[in-house]
Amino acid sequence: MLPVLITRPGERGDALADALRKNGYAVDMLPIMQLVPLTETPAQRSLWLDIDQYRKIIVVSPFAAHCLSDALERYWPQLPVGIDYYSVGTATAEALHQRLGVRVRTPPTDAVEDTSEALLTLPSLRQLAEQKVLLVAGEGGRLLMTHTLRERGARVTRSEIYRRDYRAPSPAAVQQLHTGRYQALIVTSGELLQHLATWCHHGALHQPLIVSSRRLATLANTLGFTATTVASGATPPALLAALARVGSSPGADVDQGL
């Protein structure tokens, strides 16, 4: 049975692998990225202590949600009131709700994908004159959210509280990517896709690639991938549904595009 390759790190990667296995797929995990919390600086500590000055907090990933929750639990035994919380995806919203018990606004239910662009269509994020907004994210990444909020009048503070450490695939994984001997590859990060593309040769470029947004599909096309399918989001159910659409069924042993 050819495996499905997944690149998601940490607990979310484990959850995706479990969901795939429960649906009958073989899974190989490619541990090529690790998320690492950044050491708290005096400036960061001051930011957490002044968190009650912000009207809105936008969290871009589940790992950012856990890092933020750790900080608020240290400095705020009782959360300040009057803050609206937002997240790009449902997994991030669930992490915030579980850890902090807060209600979190996510992209509209009729949005095709859970993306920054979809979140920015919410009416409450359109008119932001002089509102203080905290954006909690990792190092690097896209600045679309920051720029758009500032254009709408917000006073935005971007707090980068973790970094992404990349590494080369194992020799066995390099061989898989060289030959394309797998059912599908699942990638939900643009930086991760660019890093991984270094090892993707002809075989891999023609195998099914599942991504979580149209933006990633555009990047994949630029990198030379020819069989990209866009999931409706980065959750396990959305990725499983996309995998089913490409015809990669559990137990399949047929190489495609080789």
C-alpha positions in Angstrom: 0.0 0.0 0.0 1.5 3.4 -1.0 1.4 5.9 1.7 0.0 9.5 1.9 2.8 11.8 2.8 2.1 14.6 5.4 4.3 17.5 6.4 2.4 19.1 9.2 4.4 19.2 12.5 3.5 18.5 16.1 0.1 17.6 17.5 -1.8 18.8 14.5 0.3 16.5 12.3 -0.4 13.6 14.6 -4.2 14.4 14.5 -4.1 14.4 10.7 -2.2 11.1 10.6 -4.7 9.5 12.9 -7.6 10.7 10.8 -6.1 9.3 7.7 -5.3 6.0 9.3 -8.9 5.7 10.6 -10.1 6.1 7.1 -7.8 3.3 5.9 -4.8 5.2 4.5 -1.2 4.3 5.1 0.7 7.4 6.3 4.3 8.5 6.2 5.1 11.7 8.2 7.9 13.9 6.9 9.3 15.7 10.0 11.0 18.5 8.0 9.7 21.5 10.1 9.5 22.1 13.9 7.7 25.0 15.6 9.7 26.5 18.4 8.4 29.2 20.8 10.6 32.3 21.0 12.2 33.3 24.3 10.1 36.0 25.9 11.7 39.4 25.9 11.0 42.4 28.3 9.1 44.1 25.4 7.0 41.0 24.9 6.3 40.8 28.6 5.1 44.4 28.6 2.8 43.6 25.7 1.2 40.8 27.6 0.7 42.9 30.6 -0.9 45.6 28.5 -3.1 43.2 26.6 -6.3 44.9 27.9 -5.5 47.9 25.8 -6.3 46.0 22.6 -9.8 45.9 21.1 -9.2 42.9 18.8 -6.7 40.0 18.8 -6.2 38.0 15.6 -4.4 34.7 15.9 -3.1 33.1 12.7 -2.3 29.5 13.7 -3.1 26.8 16.3 0.5 27.0 17.6 0.2 30.8 17.9 -3.0 30.2 19.9 -1.2 27.9 22.3 1.7 30.3 22.8 -0.7 33.2 23.4 -2.7 31.1 25.8 0.4 30.2 27.8 1.3 33.9 28.1 -2.2 35.0 29.1 -2.5 32.2 31.7 0.8 33.5 33.2 -0.1 37.1 33.5 -3.9 37.2 33.6 -5.6 34.8 36.0 -8.8 36.4 34.9 -8.9 37.5 31.3 -9.7 41.2 30.6 -13.1 41.9 29.1 -13.9 43.8 26.0 -11.5 42.0 23.6 -12.8 40.4 20.4 -10.8 37.3 19.3 -10.4 36.2 15.7 -8.7 33.3 14.0 -8.0 32.3 10.4 -9.2 28.7 10.8 -11.4 26.6 13.0 -8.5 24.6 14.5 -7.0 27.9 15.9 -10.5 28.9 17.2 -10.9 25.6 18.9 -7.5 25.9 20.6 -8.3 29.4 21.9 -11.7 28.3 23.2 -10.3 25.2 24.9 -7.5 27.1 26.6 -9.0 30.4 27.3 -12.8 29.8 27.1 -13.2 32.8 24.7 -15.6 33.1 21.8 -13.6 33.3 18.5 -14.7 34.8 15.2 -13.7 32.8 12.1 -14.1 33.4 8.3 -17.8 33.5 7.2 -19.5 30.1 6.9 -20.1 30.7 3.2 -16.4 31.3 2.5 -14.9 28.8 0.1 -11.7 28.5 2.2 -10.4 29.4 5.6 -7.9 32.1 4.7 -6.7 35.5 5.8 -8.6 37.0 2.8 -11.8 35.3 3.9 -11.4 36.5 7.5 -10.9 40.1 6.3 -14.4 40.0 4.7 -16.0 40.0 8.2 -18.0 43.3 8.7 -16.3 43.8 12.1 -12.9 44.0 10.4 -13.8 46.5 7.8 -14.1 49.8 9.7 -11.2 50.0 12.2 -10.5 53.7 12.7 -7.8 54.0 15.5 -8.7 50.6 17.0 -5.8 48.8 18.5 -5.4 45.4 17.0 -2.9 42.7 18.1 -1.8 40.1 15.5 -0.2 37.0 16.9 1.9 35.0 14.5 5.1 33.2 13.8 8.3 34.8 12.4 8.1 35.6 8.7 5.0 34.6 6.8 2.6 36.8 4.9 2.0 40.5 5.8 -1.4 40.7 4.0 -3.3 40.9 7.3 -1.1 43.6 8.8 -1.1 45.8 5.7 -4.9 45.5 5.1 -5.8 46.2 8.7 -3.6 49.3 8.7 -5.2 50.5 5.5 -8.5 50.2 7.2 -7.4 52.5 10.0 -6.3 50.0 12.7 -3.3 50.6 14.9 -1.7 47.1 14.4 0.9 45.5 16.6 2.4 42.3 15.2 3.7 39.9 17.8 5.9 37.1 16.4 6.1 34.5 19.2 7.5 31.4 17.5 9.8 30.4 14.7 9.8 27.6 12.1 12.9 25.4 12.0 13.4 23.6 8.7 15.5 20.5 8.1 16.2 18.2 5.2 14.1 15.1 4.7 15.5 11.7 5.7 17.2 9.6 2.9 14.1 7.4 2.7 11.9 10.5 2.3 14.2 12.0 -0.3 13.9 8.7 -2.3 10.1 8.9 -2.1 10.1 12.5 -3.3 12.5 11.7 -6.1 10.5 8.7 -7.4 6.9 9.9 -6.5 6.1 6.5 -4.9 3.2 7.6 -2.7 -0.5 8.2 -3.2 -0.5 11.9 -2.4 1.4 14.7 -0.6 -0.4 17.0 1.8 1.0 20.5 2.4 -0.7 23.4 4.2 2.1 26.0 4.3 3.6 28.0 1.6 7.0 28.2 3.2 6.9 24.5 3.8 6.0 23.8 0.2 8.9 25.9 -1.1 11.3 24.1 1.2 10.0 20.7 0.2 10.1 21.5 -3.5 13.9 21.3 -3.4 13.6 17.5 -3.2 10.6 17.0 -5.5 11.7 15.7 -8.9 9.7 14.6 -11.9 7.9 11.7 -10.2 6.7 13.9 -7.3 5.7 16.8 -9.4 3.2 14.7 -11.2 1.7 13.0 -8.2 -1.4 14.3 -6.4 -0.7 17.3 -4.2 -3.3 18.4 -1.7 -3.1 22.0 -0.5 -5.4 24.1 1.8 -5.9 27.3 -0.3 -5.9 28.6 -3.8 -2.9 30.8 -2.9 -0.9 27.6 -2.3 -2.2 26.0 -5.5 -0.8 29.0 -7.4 2.5 28.6 -5.7 2.5 24.9 -6.4 1.9 25.6 -10.1 4.8 28.0 -10.1 7.0 25.3 -8.5 6.1 22.8 -11.2 3.5 20.6 -9.6 0.9 19.5 -12.1 -1.8 17.6 -10.1 -2.8 20.0 -7.4 -6.2 19.8 -5.5 -7.4 22.6 -3.3 -9.1 21.6 0.0 -11.6 23.9 1.6 -9.3 24.3 4.6 -6.5 22.8 6.7 -8.7 20.6 8.9 -8.5 16.8 8.7 -12.0 16.5 7.3 -11.3 19.1 4.6 -8.0 17.4 3.6 -9.6 14.0 3.6 -12.4 15.2 1.4 -9.9 16.6 -1.0 -7.9 13.4 -1.0 -11.1 11.5 -1.9 -11.7 13.9 -4.8 -8.4 13.0 -6.4 -9.3 9.3 -6.4 -6.6 8.3 -3.9 -8.4 5.5 -2.2 -7.2 3.5 0.8 -5.0 0.6 -0.3 -4.2 2.0 -3.7 -0.9 0.9 -5.1 -0.9 2.5 -8.5 1.6 5.2 -9.2 0.0 8.1 -11.1 1.7 10.3 -13.6 5.0 8.2 -13.7 
